Amino acid sequence: MEDVIRKAAQDIFSSHYAVALTGAGISTESGISDYRGPSGVWTVNPRAEQEAYRSYDEFLQDPALWWNKAVAAGSSLFGIANFDDVLPNAGHYALAEMESMGILKCTITQNVDSLHEKAGTKNLIEYHGSTSKFRCLDCGLRFGRDVFDIRILHKDGKLPPLCPECGGIIKTDTVFFGEQIPGDVVSRSLEEANKCDLMLICGTSAVVYPFASLPVIARERSNVTVIEVNAEPTPLTLKGVSDYLIRGKTGVVLPLILEQLKFMEEQRQEK
């Protein structure tokens, strides 16, 4: 593995605009289960996946009922649970440090756990939203959870919460199955995919679209290097979208790449 780690570091160090894409696999080492892995939430409990697919339709049919059920259930199934007590792992911190070194320009994540933000990543696109935020369905504004006391609104019979700016209905910022990705997220992500000359893909099964199309978009340009860090091969590996795969845990591989990047930066400064 040492040779491929060194190669990845050299490719990243030589890039002009590197972008990272991350999925559930980067957060498993923080104790958050992935969805489609061998022990994933939906692998072991297919019913949970079926319920997740129904959630958006139920919300649109009766937002008040959806919110009241969510408060009563207190379940992450409904997207209002949070990961406040979960800490970033070495993989998150490695990407944040690559950004602080000026090497990594942007991180686009499928994850809704806000662990990249906790780790210090600044230029972050949360493609599927975040459990730490709410979003207005009309004007698109996002709010921290502390803006609304959902349990008081539940007690007073005032759910769903309404946007203080436009009066629109508020839902969790997490994107449900069947819900369109917010336009600002789509445009920013496409801009990054078209701008990068290196894409570092970390811990994603690359089967959820449109997120999984971002590496394909980047690959369409011949001068782009696409590197995967995943425990197993993905469709990106098998279809030749990625240039090469580093098999292993992101919490192990990314710090090793970071170590090499620091060494290269020290050498550059000594010249």
N, C-alpha and C positions, 0 to 999 in steps of 0.2 A: 504493500500500500504506500510505502514511503515515496516511491517514484511518481505515482499518480498524484499524490498530495503536492509534491514539488511542482509537477506540471500544472496542476490547477492554480497554485499560487502564482506561478509565472504568468499564466494566461490572464489571471485577474489583475496582477500588478501591471501588466503591459496594456491593459484595456484603457480606453478613454472614458467610457460611460458604462459602468457595470450596474446591473439591476438584479435583485434577488426576488425569487418567487418562493413562497413557503406555504406548506399545507399542514395538516393535522400531525404528521409525523414529527415535526420539530417540537411539538408540545407534549408528546407522550412521555418524554423524560422529566416533565414537570408534574406528571401524574394525571394528565388529562388523556382519556382514551381517544383513539382515533375512531373512525366510523367504519371503514371498509377493510381494515387489516384482519389478520387471523383471529384476533381477540377484540375486534372493533365493536362499538356499541350496537351497530345495526347487523353485524355478522351474528352476534350472539342473541340479539333480540329483534328479529325482523319486524315485529309488531310496532316497535318504536319508530322504525323508518316509515311504515305505513301511516302512522299518526302524524309524523312530520310532514308528509306529503299532503295531508288534509288541512293542516293548520291555516294556510293562507286563505283557502276558500271559506273556512269557518270564520276567519277574521273579517273578510269582506262582507259576509252575510249578516253578521251581527257583532260589530266591534265591542259593544258593551258586554255582551255575553262572553266573548272571548277573553276580555280582560278580567272579568269576574271569575271565570273558571281558572284563569292563570294564577290569580292571587290565591284562590282557594287551594289549588294544587301545589303551589310553591315549587314548581318543577321546571328544570332546565328544558324540558320538552317544549314549553311555551315561550322560551327565549327570554324570560325575565330573571333567571338565575344569574349570578355573577361569579367571577373567578377572583374576587378580591383577595382571598387567602392563598391563591396559587402564585408561586414565584417563577420568574424566568429561569431557564437553565443555561448551561454553557453555550449552547447553540445560539440562543437569542443574544446573549452578550457578545459573542464573537461577531455576529452580523452588525450589531450596534457599534462595535469598535472599528470594524472595517469602514463604516460610514464616517465615524469621527476622524479616521485617518485620511478621509477624502477619497477613498478608493471605491466604496460602494455608494452609488448616488441615490438609490431608491429601493425600498422593499415593498413588494405587493404581496399581501397575505390573504389566504382563504380563511384564516382563523378568526374567531370572534372573541378570543380570550384576552385581548389587549396586552399580551405578554411582551410583544415587541416594543410597545410604548413604555411599559415598565422597565424594560432593559435599557432604554435610552435612545431608541431609534427615533429620528426626527421626521425624515421624509418618508412617511408611511401611508400606504393606501390599503385600507381594510375592505377588501373586495366584497365580502359578504357581510359587512357591517361589524358591529361590536355589541356585546351584551352590556357594556358600560354606558351606552348611549341610547337615547330615544330619537325618533325621526318623524317629522311631519310629512304626511302623505301628499299634502297639497303644495306647500312651498319648498319642501326638501330640507328645511333647517334641522340641524341636529342639536340635541341638548344632553347635558349630563343627567344621570339618573336622579341627582339631588334636586333638580328643578321641579320635579313632581313627587309628591308623597302618595304613591299608588295605593297604599293600604288605607290612608285617610280618605282618599277619593272613593275607594271601595266601600268603606264604612258609611260615607255620606251619600252613596248612590250616584256619584258623579263621574263614573267611568263611561266611555273612554276619556282619557285626558285630552284636552284641546290645546292647540298651538297658541301660545301667548302673542304671536306675531300676526297670524292670519285666521285663527279660529279653526284650522283644519284638524282632522283626526290624527292623533299621535299613536304610533306603534313602536315596538322595539326596533332598533336600528338593524338588527340581524335580518338578513334577506331570507325569506321563506321560499320553499320550493314552489314554483309557479309565479313567483313575484319577479318583476324585472329588476335587474341590477340598476341602481340609481344612475342617472345620466352623467353626473359629474364624475362618478367612479369609473364608468366605462371610458369616458373621454381621456381622463388622466392616465388610465392603465394602457390604453392604446398608444398614447403619446410616448410613454416610457418604453413600450415594446418596440416601437418604431425608431426610437432614439438610441437604444442601447447597442453596444458592440460586443457585449458579453452578458449572458443571462445565467445566473446561478440558481438552480432549481433544488429546493431542499424540502424533503419530507412530504411530497404530495404524490398521490396515486395517479394524478393527471387524467381523471375520467369525468370530472365535473365541468361541464361547459356553461358559460363561455370562458371561464378562467383558464381551462386547459388549452384554449386556442391561442393564448398569448405567446407561448414558446413557438408555436407553428408560425405565427405572424413574424416573430423575430427571425426564425429560420429561413424565411423567404429571401432574406438579404444574405449574400454570400460571405460578407465580411463579419458575420456574427458567430461567436463561439458560445455554444450551449453546453453547460456542465450540469450533470445530475449528481446529487448526494441523496441516496435513498437506500433503504434496507434491501429492496428487491427491484428488479427491472420493472419498468412501467411501459405503457404504450409509446411514450416518447423514446424510450430505449429501443424498443422493438421496431419502430417505424423509422429509426434513424434521424429523429428530430434532434436528439442530443448528440454531441460529438463524442462524449464518453461518460460513463457512469462510475462514480465512486461508491462502492457498496459499504454501508456501515451506518451507525447512528449519527445523526446530525450533531448531537452533543459531544461526540468524540471527533468527528471529521472536521467540523468547522473550526474548532480551536486549533487543530493541527495546521490547517491552512492559514489561519491568522498568525500563528507563530512564524511560519515561513514568510509571510508578508512583512512582518516586523523586521525580520532579518534582512530582507531585500531592501526595505526602506533605510535601515541603518547603513547598509552598504552604499546605497545611493547617496546618502548624506556625507559619507566619508570621501567620496570622489571629488 
